[in-house]
């Protein structure tokens, strides 16, 4: 299991600037620090109407947009619960394959003042089992440090 230094990432961020500027900084810092640890993509998805999500700030390659709510990002957005996907093949038909090389992912909801999700953060990896619950906790700290979510 890869240990990732979320504490130093969180310490490098603040809640200054617009939401989009903060999302871009988070995507950039996560990419710079985590791509050497097996992360193949980092990005945010935001709702666009009632039945799809659109791509927000992201790194490193283009991604699918818009995406339906049937996939991992949509389910996290609807449920408000983070999701660690050990092997994306386990999701079957509900997996949205933007890059066929991706094997695992972790998705976290971002909560607003009404305690409802307003976006999700998605990280992918070419490796099976690249993410675990400690990644959820670390990424939540990063999002809180940037003022992008409330600690639910």
N, C-alpha and C positions, 0 to 999 in steps of 0.2 A: 504494500500500500504506500502510495506517495504521500509524503508529508509536505504540505504547502504552508507557507508563512503568511497566513491571513492577518496576523497582528501587525506586521510591518506594512502591509498593504493598506489596512484600515488607518494606521497612523499617518500615512502619506496623503490622506484625503480629508476634505472638509465640506461643509454644506454651503459654500459660497457659490454664487452664480445661479443661472436658470436651471430648471430641471433638465433640460436637454444638454446643457453644458456639463452638468454633474454626471449624467448618464454617459456622455462621451468620455469624460475623464475616467470613470469607473471602467468602461470597456477598454480604454487604452492601457490603464495600469494593470488590469487583470490579464490582458493579453501579453503585455511586456513581461510580467512576473510569472505567469502560469503556462505560457506556451512551451517553455523548456521542460515542464513537468507532465507533458502529454496532452494538454488542452489544445484542441484543433480549431475551436471557434468560440467566440464570446459575443453575446448580443442581447438586446432587449426587444421584446415584442409588446405592442400597445394595442388596445381594442380599437377597431374601426367598425362601428355599427354593432349589431347584436350577435353576429355570427362569424366574425373573423378577427384575426390579429394581423397587424402590419409591423414590418421591421423598423426598429428604432436604431440608435447608435450601435454599431457592431464592429468586430474585428475578426477575422482576417480576410475572409473571402465573401463574395456575395452569398446571400441566403434566400430561401423561399419567402415570398411575400406577395400577396397575403397568404395566411394559412388559416385553415378551419379550426374550430374548437375541439375537434375529435382527437387531436394528437396530444402529446405530453404537455406542451405549452398551454394549449387550450384547457386541458383538464386542470392544470395547476391554477390557471386564471379563474376558472369556474369554482373550484373547490377551496381555494385559498390555502392549500396544503402543499409544501415542497415535495418534490419527487426525485428520487435517485433511481436511475435506470441502469442496472448492472449490464444488461445486454439488450440493445434496442430490438433485437429479433423477438424478445418476449412480448413486445407490444403488438405484434402481428399487424393487422390491417390498420390499427390506429397510429402507427408510426409514420410521421411525416419525414421522408428521407430527402433532405436537401443535399447531402453529400453521401453517396453510397459507401464511403470509407468509414463513416462514423459508426462506432460500436457501442458507445455508452453516453449518457448525458445526465446532467443535474439541472433542475429547473426550480426557481424560487419565485414566490409571489412578492410583489411590492405593495405594501398597504398604505393607504392614504388616511386622512383625518377621520373618515367615516368607518375605518377598520375594514374596508373592502378592498380587494385587489384593484389596482389601476394599471398594472403592467406586470411583466415577468422578466426575469433574468435567466438566460439559457446558456449553459456551457456544454460543449461536445468534446468527445475524444475519439481517436481512432482505435483506442485500446478498450477491450472488454473489462469491466470492473474498475474503471479509472476513478470513480467517485464513490464517496461513502458519507455517512451522517456527519462526520467531522467537517466535510466540505460545506454541508448545509449551514452548520453553525458558523464557520468562518466567513462564508459569503454573506450571511445575514449581518455579521459585524461590519463587513465592508459596506454594505448597503446602508446600514444605520449611520456609519461614520460620514457618508456622503449625503445624509439627510434625504435618502430616497425611499425609506420605509420606516414604519413604526415597528417597534419590537413587539410583535404579537405572540 
